[in-house]
Amino acid sequence: MTPDSVDPRRVPYCVLPGGRIPRIGMGTFGSDLYGPEEVSAAVAGALRFGYRLFDCASVYGNEDRIGQVFDEAFSAGVVKREEIFVISKVWNDMHGRGDVLLSLARSLKDLRLDYVDAYLVHWPFPNYHAPGCDGDARNPDSVPFSADSYLEVWRQMEKIRDMGLARYIGMSNMTVSKMKAVLPHCRIMPALVEMELHPSFQQTGLFRYCVERNIQPIGYSPLGSPNRPGRDRSPGDVVDTELPEVEAAARAHGIHPALVCLKWAVQRGQIPIPFSVHEKNYRANLCAIIEDPLTDAEMLAIAKADKNCRLIKGQVFLWEGAGGWEDLWD
Ligand SMILES: NC(=O)c1ccc[n+]([C@@H]2O[C@H](COP(=O)([O-])OP(=O)(O)OC[C@H]3O[C@@H](n4cnc5c(N)ncnc54)[C@H](OP(=O)(O)O)[C@@H]3O)[C@@H](O)[C@H]2O)c1
């Protein structure tokens, strides 16, 4: 810890079955813009500053560098293993029989951990694209969602949980109808579901569906992902930090609109995982959620600002014969 860092005991936690998770984390996807060195340096700085939750994934291509940072932090006494909550995810090309365990084994080796705190199914399809591809890229082997295929992946997730290699298992990029199709057949329920959540895309139906079942929502792209890759940009996308309701709250609190998005997220009940390689920003993000909350009126105004504007449309995962990106989301 540095003298100006945040005491992690001041950061609130959400309760999970048999455990807990910090109410804010740091994202680690460099958006094809920041390489492993920059992202892992930010993770090192964030650990020292007081972050205890890190959202990783094999496809982000930086778990080995982040693992070195964890290892150094444990050796230097910055933090103990059990004090951090590490999420990783199985990528779409590792859905085959036996592949989930292989993928997790690789992530554990890279992250230099004996277990992850949570392991998620990154996308509910085995469809994948080349790293850094553009928005028109399609893989001819792509297929639509199949509950049976998903459940085969989930059986493997349950096994790694049984083996103690992941304390929790979870899902990502789901919809209510996909969850309705698979949840009745899960032996172990997901503890966490990661989904895109920001003021202009609140996914109220999916959010409530999860909360009512004690499944903790994690909100990705909580600031509206201003630096997302070109393949995830479309004409008409809303800029969250320019929403009048967000700007008004920012003015009232004398803060950047990005910090309003994070206060709103935590007060609503999801766990935001903002990304930044800039110390000033990731420090401000952690501080924002422990001080000066939004008023009920500001929360209500932002609740009404929803524009149903999905930014990460996932069109690169479409299969032959599919219509538009909406087909991925039922
Ligand atoms: N499960 C999934 O499929 C999925 C999909 C997408 C993302 N994710 C996860 O969610 C994380 C976050 O999502 P994201 O990176 O797409 O979007 P985001 O967190 O909404 O936005 C990140 C961008 O916001 C800027 N920023 C951060 N803090 C700021 C501040 N205080 N003031 C002004 N600007 C600020 C950063 O710029 P600077 O770096 O210049 O500060 C960064 O480029 C990812 O890293 C990843 O871990 C998961």
The ligand as an SDF file (V2000), in Angstrom:
LIG
                    3D

 48 52  0  0  0  0  0  0  0  0999 V2000
  -17.5930  -10.5020  -20.6350 N   0  0  0  0  0  0  0  0  0  0  0  0
  -17.3790   -9.8400  -21.7440 C   0  0  0  0  0  0  0  0  0  0  0  0
  -17.7260  -10.3040  -22.8560 O   0  0  0  0  0  0  0  0  0  0  0  0
  -16.7370   -8.4830  -21.6980 C   0  0  0  0  0  0  0  0  0  0  0  0
  -16.8770   -7.6220  -22.7950 C   0  0  0  0  0  0  0  0  0  0  0  0
  -16.2740   -6.3600  -22.7170 C   0  0  0  0  0  0  0  0  0  0  0  0
  -15.5620   -5.9950  -21.5790 C   0  0  0  0  0  0  0  0  0  0  0  0
  -15.4210   -6.8750  -20.5360 N   0  0  0  0  0  0  0  0  0  0  0  0
  -14.6540   -6.4980  -19.3160 C   0  0  0  0  0  0  0  0  0  0  0  0
  -15.0840   -5.2150  -18.8910 O   0  0  0  0  0  0  0  0  0  0  0  0
  -13.9460   -4.3680  -18.7300 C   0  0  0  0  0  0  0  0  0  0  0  0
  -14.3300   -2.9230  -18.9450 C   0  0  0  0  0  0  0  0  0  0  0  0
  -14.9740   -2.7240  -20.1750 O   0  0  0  0  0  0  0  0  0  0  0  0
  -14.4150   -1.7840  -21.3310 P   0  0  0  0  0  0  0  0  0  0  0  0
  -12.9370   -1.7240  -21.2510 O   0  0  0  0  0  0  0  0  0  0  0  0
  -15.0560   -2.2510  -22.5790 O   0  0  0  0  0  0  0  0  0  0  0  0
  -15.0800   -0.3780  -21.0490 O   0  0  0  0  0  0  0  0  0  0  0  0
  -15.1620    0.7220  -19.8990 P   0  0  0  0  0  0  0  0  0  0  0  0
  -14.5540    0.2360  -18.6480 O   0  0  0  0  0  0  0  0  0  0  0  0
  -16.5540    1.1760  -19.9140 O   0  0  0  0  0  0  0  0  0  0  0  0
  -14.2930    1.8920  -20.5230 O   0  0  0  0  0  0  0  0  0  0  0  0
  -12.9010    1.8660  -20.4750 C   0  0  0  0  0  0  0  0  0  0  0  0
  -12.3640    3.1770  -21.0140 C   0  0  0  0  0  0  0  0  0  0  0  0
  -12.8170    4.2630  -20.2040 O   0  0  0  0  0  0  0  0  0  0  0  0
  -11.7390    5.1610  -19.9260 C   0  0  0  0  0  0  0  0  0  0  0  0
  -11.8050    5.5570  -18.5030 N   0  0  0  0  0  0  0  0  0  0  0  0
  -11.6430    4.7410  -17.4370 C   0  0  0  0  0  0  0  0  0  0  0  0
  -11.7790    5.4370  -16.2960 N   0  0  0  0  0  0  0  0  0  0  0  0
  -12.0210    6.7180  -16.6550 C   0  0  0  0  0  0  0  0  0  0  0  0
  -12.2450    7.9080  -15.9170 C   0  0  0  0  0  0  0  0  0  0  0  0
  -12.2530    7.9110  -14.5820 N   0  0  0  0  0  0  0  0  0  0  0  0
  -12.4570    9.0450  -16.6190 N   0  0  0  0  0  0  0  0  0  0  0  0
  -12.4610    9.0520  -17.9660 C   0  0  0  0  0  0  0  0  0  0  0  0
  -12.2500    7.9410  -18.7190 N   0  0  0  0  0  0  0  0  0  0  0  0
  -12.0390    6.7840  -18.0640 C   0  0  0  0  0  0  0  0  0  0  0  0
  -10.4810    4.3760  -20.1580 C   0  0  0  0  0  0  0  0  0  0  0  0
   -9.5560    5.2020  -20.8020 O   0  0  0  0  0  0  0  0  0  0  0  0
   -8.0430    5.3550  -20.2280 P   0  0  0  0  0  0  0  0  0  0  0  0
   -7.4250    3.9820  -20.3190 O   0  0  0  0  0  0  0  0  0  0  0  0
   -7.4860    6.3390  -21.1690 O   0  0  0  0  0  0  0  0  0  0  0  0
   -8.1360    5.8220  -18.8110 O   0  0  0  0  0  0  0  0  0  0  0  0
  -10.8700    3.1960  -21.0080 C   0  0  0  0  0  0  0  0  0  0  0  0
  -10.4380    3.3040  -22.3240 O   0  0  0  0  0  0  0  0  0  0  0  0
  -12.9560   -4.9240  -19.7470 C   0  0  0  0  0  0  0  0  0  0  0  0
  -11.6370   -4.4890  -19.5190 O   0  0  0  0  0  0  0  0  0  0  0  0
  -13.1500   -6.4030  -19.5430 C   0  0  0  0  0  0  0  0  0  0  0  0
  -12.4450   -6.8430  -18.3950 O   0  0  0  0  0  0  0  0  0  0  0  0
  -16.0090   -8.0950  -20.5690 C   0  0  0  0  0  0  0  0  0  0  0  0
  1  2  1  0
  2  3  2  0
  2  4  1  0
  4  5  1  0
  4 48  2  0
  5  6  2  0
  6  7  1  0
  7  8  2  0
  8  9  1  0
  8 48  1  0
  9 10  1  0
  9 46  1  0
 10 11  1  0
 11 12  1  0
 11 44  1  0
 12 13  1  0
 13 14  1  0
 14 15  2  0
 14 16  1  0
 14 17  1  0
 17 18  1  0
 18 19  2  0
 18 20  1  0
 18 21  1  0
 21 22  1  0
 22 23  1  0
 23 24  1  0
 23 42  1  0
 24 25  1  0
 25 26  1  0
 25 36  1  0
 26 27  1  0
 26 35  1  0
 27 28  2  0
 28 29  1  0
 29 30  1  0
 29 35  2  0
 30 31  1  0
 30 32  2  0
 32 33  1  0
 33 34  2  0
 34 35  1  0
 36 37  1  0
 36 42  1  0
 37 38  1  0
 38 39  2  0
 38 40  1  0
 38 41  1  0
 42 43  1  0
 44 45  1  0
 44 46  1  0
 46 47  1  0
M  CHG  2   8   1  16  -1
M  END
$$$$
